[in-house]
Amino acid sequence: MKAFSWIVCFCLLSSAVSAYSSEKQSPYPHYWLSISTTNQSIPGMPTEMGGMASLFGGKNMFGPKRELRLQLESPKSPSETPKAAHYIPPEQKMGSSLPLVTPVVEKTEYVRSEKKEIPEQYEKPKVRMLIYWGCGETVGKGQPKVLDTATMNAESFGKAFVGRTPTHHTPPSPRQGWTYSEWPNKDDQTEIPTDSSLIGNHQIKGNYIPEIAFKLDNKRDFMDPVMFSPIQKTTAGALNIEWKSIPTAIGYFATAIGHNKETGESIFWSASEVSELGFTLQDYLTPGDINRFIKDGVILDPSKTTCTIPPIFKEGQPGMLQFIAYGEELNLSHPPKPKDPKQRWDIDWSAKVRLKSTSMMPLMAIEEDGSARKTSTSRKTKKREEPKEETSDDSISDKEETKQEKSSPAKEIGNRLRGIFGF
């Protein structure tokens, strides 16, 4: 009987513990704010870029821009149409609130595709990549790492692209049994003013969530845009990159890609002290990952404001620099986690705020007069090679063209961008 009594007590205790655990782990709403600043720029030529919009369908992609994405998910499904809104501080200058709309998922009819014929003779793709890393005026030892499909099998080629693995982010998204909403959406895509600020009180209200309320400080406001000084080229061909310090940044990372038209080789470079392509690092990262990667020599310390790309990008070869500044992440829950580990903790909601500031720009050295450094043979050089009698009209035309090229470097930039993007 005693043994039986102990078994009964054990089962009752286990059931109680299991019930407590299941209550503690009950699902609750999650709210994410993804805050970013972008700046596609040509350092040293801010006044010339208005005409570049024609290259991108009439849209001006250059200059600082603020972006915000709001995502909400809740395990509760309302009996009526889901409604929610994010009430914002006055400093955001976007009205009193932003509507959080549940997207309508349209069912599409499945159409069976026809079987594709496999060619009898399969030609192996020819790809050759040169990978460099590190800031410095000279190429480091053991570089470049060469990836060549002619000498590597598909498995080895794929493994060479594997880099550091940051913490996986799973933002709110549509899923069965949950209610999801977002901004911007089909009903509201208000453009964010350049002087908008997120500092202040925020409230999220809806018919399928409890009220979510929190306050953001200057560390969680829109980050400053990445601002580069004009790129300077050394006599050895290295490129000196310098940027303005961002006060709320906790780390930086930079990569560059180029193409050698003569050899057909693709050139990759990263600012990491060790070999790292960094494809997975050009996005939001957790503070823990950032600190770890700084210790590994992959991410640049926030005190850094300069980096020199070794002479790997030759004159006349299109190249593009991609840069990211990481911000401090904020994780909130209500009620806050109790200090006493034995105290029961029932979470009503959680919120995550993540930040970044990014930039892209062509790798073009700028002359002291603000014009783009020419990479092609000048007209005067051609004239020396092909002498001909010059009339007064030709002389005037040459002077006007030379003057126009100096005052409008957008022409050279446009040619370089066409080479990079292939249009």
N, C-alpha and C positions, 0 to 999 in steps of 0.2 A: 504493500500500500504506500509506503514511504517513497519507494522508487516511482510509483505511478504519480504521486503528488508532485514530486520534483519535475517530472516530465510535463505535467499540466502547467505548472508555474513557468517553466522554461518557454513553453509554446505561447502562453499569454504574454510574457515579457517580449518575446520575439515579435509577436503581432503588434504590440504597442510601439516598439521601436520602428517597425516597418511602416506603421501608420503615420508616425511622427515624421519619418524621412520623406514619405510620399507627399505629406502636406507641405513640408519645407521646400520640396522641389516642384511645387505646382507652377504651371506656366504663368507668365505675366507679360504685359506689354513692353516692347523694346522700341526706343526712339533714337535715331541716328542723325547727326548733323555733320555732313561732309563739307568742309569749308576750304576753298582753294582760291589762289590768286595766280593768274597766268600773265605772261608778258612775252610775246613774240616780237623780237626787236632786231634792229640793225644799229649797234652802238655807234654813236658819233654822228648819226644822220636822222634825227627825229623829225625834222621838217620835210624830209623828202619822201616819206613813206605813204602819203595819201594816195598817190597814183598807183601804188602797188596793189590796191584793192581789186583792180581789174583782172589780176592774175588769179583771183580766188572767187570768181563769180560775182564781183561787185561788193563783196564783204571785206571790210577792213579788219584783217586778222592781227594787225600790229598794235602795240601799245598795251598797257596794263588793263586787266579785266578781272572783275570779281565774280566768283561763281559759288553757288550754294545748292546743296541737294539735301532734302529732308525726306526721311523714310520712317514710316510707322507701321508696326505690326502688333496685333492683339489677338489673344485666343478667344475673345468674345465676339460673337456675331450678333449684331442688333436685329431686332424684328422689323425695323424699317430701313430705309436707305442709309448706308453709312455716311456720317457727317463728322468732320473734324477740321480744326483750324489751329494754326500756330499764331498766337498773339505776340507781336514783336515790339521792341522798344522804339520810341520815337526817333532815336538816332539812326535807325536802320533806313529811314526815309523811303519806305515802301508801303505806306498806309498803316492801318491798325493791325492787320492780320494777313496771313498767307493761307489760302485754302489747301487742305490736304485731301486729295481726290483719289478714290479707289478706281484704278483703271479697269475698263471693261474688256474682258478677254473674249475675243471673237473666235468662235469655232470655225475651223477651216476643214473643208472636205478633203479627205485623203485621196490623192491621185497616185496610182501605182506607176512608177517610172519604168521606162523600157530598159531592158538589160543593155548595158554598154559593152560593146565589143572590145576585148582586150587585144591590143596589137600583138602580132606574132613576134615582132622584134622590139624589145624594150631597150631604149637607149638610156644609159645611166647619166643622170644630170651631172654637169661639170661645174663644180663650185670650189673656189679657192679663197680662203679667208685668212687674213693676217691679224692677229690679236696682240695688242700692246696694252700696257698699264703703267701707272705711276706718273707723278708730276716731276718734271726735270727737263733740262735742256738737252740731255742725251738719252738715247734709248738704253733701257736697263739690260742687265745681263740675262741671257736666256730668252731674249725676245727677238722677233715675234714668235708666238705660238702659231704654228701653221695648221690649218684645217683644210684638207684637200680630199674631195670625193674620189680623186683618181688613185689615191693611196690608202684610203680608209673605207671600212665598210660602214653601212648605215648605222649600226649600233654604236660604234666608236665615235662616229661623227656626231650623233645625237648626245652622247654622254659628255662631249666636250662643251656643250652649251649649259650644262647643269651648274648652277652657281649657289650662292647662299640662299637658304630657304627661310624667309621671314614668317612670322606668325600669320596664319590664315585668317582673313577677315570674312565674316559671314553677316553682311548687313541685312536688315529686314527685306523681305521679298514676298511676292504672292506665293501662297502655299495652301494646300487643302486644309480646311477646318479653321483657318485664321482669317482675320480681316486685315487687309494691307492698303495703305494710302501713301501718297507722295506729293512732293513739289520740287521742281516745276511739273506741270501736268497739262492736259489738253485744254483745261479751262483757264489756266493762268501761267504765263511765261514772262512775267514782268522782268525787265532788265534791271540789274542791280546797279545803283548809282556808284560812281567812282569814289564818292566820299561817304558811302554807307558804313555804318558801324554796328556791330552786334553786341556791344557792351550794354548791359542792363538786364532787366527782368524779362523772362520768357515764360509763356504759359501755353500749354497744348490742351485743348478741350475738345471733347467729342462724345457721341452717344454710344461708343463701344470701348471707352477707356476711362480710368479715373483721371482726375486732373493732374497733369504733369507740370511742375513748376521748378525753375532753377534760375540762377543768375550767372552771367558770363562776364569775366573781367578782361583786361587788355591782353592777357596771354592767349585768350581764345577768340580774339577778334580777327578780322581778315589780316593776314600777314602782309608785310610790305612786298611790293613786286621785286623780282630779281632784276637789278640794274647793273649792267656791265659797262666798264670803261672801254674805249676803242681798243681793239686787239692790236698788240704790237708784235712785230715779227723780228726775231733776232737774226744776226748775220748767218747763223748756222741753219736757219729755217724753222726754229722752234716758235711757238705761238704763246705769248704771255697773256693769260686770261686774268682779269681782275674784276671783282664785283663788290658792290656796296654791302656792308654788313647788315643783316636783318636782325633787329633786336630780339625777336621772339623765336628765332631759329635755334634748334638744338642739334643740328647737323646738316651737312651738305653732301651732295653726290653729283658727279658729272660724268657723262659719257659722250663720245663723238663717233661718228660713222662717216666714212668716205668711200670713194670708188676710183680705182685707177683704170681709166678708159683704155690705156695702151695694153695693159696686161689682163684686164678683166677681173682683177682681184678686188675684193671688198676689204676695207680696213676698219677695224674696231679698236677703240681706246677707252679706258676708264681711268678715273683719278685714283683708283684703289692702289695701295702699296703692294698688293698681291694680285695674282691673276683673277679677275672677276669681270664678267661681261655686264652684270648688273641689270639684266632684263626685268627681274622681279623687284628691283629696288626703286624703280621710277614711279612710286605710288605711295599712299599712306603707309607708314610703319608705326609700330608701337614704340614707346619710349624704351622699353626693355631691349627690343631689337636694335634700336639706334645706338644705345650705349654699348651693346655687345659688338656691333659692327665697327664702332669707333675704336674699340680695344683691338679688334682684329686688323685694323689698318685699312678697312674697306671704305667706310664713310669718313668724310673730313670733319674734324672738330669745328664747332661753331666759331672759334676764334680765327679760323683761316679765312682769308679774303683773296688769295691769289693761287694760281696753279699754272704751270708751264707745260703745254703739250709738246712732247719731243718732236723733232723734225720728221714726221711720218706722213704728213699731208703735203703733197707737192703742189707747185703752182699750176693752176689750170684744172685741178681736180676738185670736183664739188664735194663739200664736206659740211656736216651739220653738227652743232653742239647741243646737247640736251642736259638741262640742269634742274636740280630740285633742292629746295630747302624744306626741312621737316619741322613741323610745329609740335608743341606739347599737347598730347592727347589728354582728354578729360573723361573720366568714367564716374557716373553718378547712379545712385539707387535710393529708393525711398521705401521704407525708412532706412537710414544708414545701418551698416553692419554693427551689431552690438559689440561692445568691448568684451563682455563676458561670453566666452565660447559656449557655455551651457545654456545661455538664454536663447529662446526660440526666435528665429528670424523669418518673418513672412514678408517677402518683397512685393510691393504694390506695382512698381515700374522701375525700369532702368533706362539710362540715356548715355549715349557716347558722343563726344565731340572730337573730331579729328581734323587736322589742318596740314596744309602744304602750300608751297609757292613754287611755281615752275616757270621755266623759260626755254625757248629754242631760238637759235640764231645761226646764220651761215658762218662758217669759219673763213672770214675775210679780214685781212689786215687793212687798217685804215691809215691813209696818209695824214700828214700834219695839217693839210688844208681841209680835211674832212671828206675827201673823195675816196672812193674805193680804189684799192691798189689794183692796177691793171695786170691781167695775167696773159693777155694775148699780145701779139706783135703790134706795135703802134703803127699808125699810118705813116709817120715820118720815116720809120725804119724801112718800111716797104718802099718808100720813094727813093731811099738811098740804094736799095737793091735794084729797083727798076726806074732809072733816071729818065725823065721826060721833060719836055719844055713846059714850064709853068707860066700860065697867064695870070694877069692881075685878078681876074675873077676867081681862079683856082685858089690864089693866095688868100683872098677874102673869105672864101668858103671854108678853107682849112682852119683859119683862125676862129671863125664862128663855131665850127664843129668842135674844135678843141675846147673853146670856152664853154660850150654847152655840155660837153662830157664832164668837165670839172665841176660844173654847177649842178649836174644831175646824175649822181652815181647810181640812182635807181635803175638805170639802164643796165649797168654791169651786174647789179644785184639780181635783177630779173633774169638775166642770162644764167647766173649761177643757180638760182632757185629752180629754173627749168631743168637744169642738169641734174639737180638733186631729186626732184619729184617726177621727172620724166614727162613734163608737158611742154 
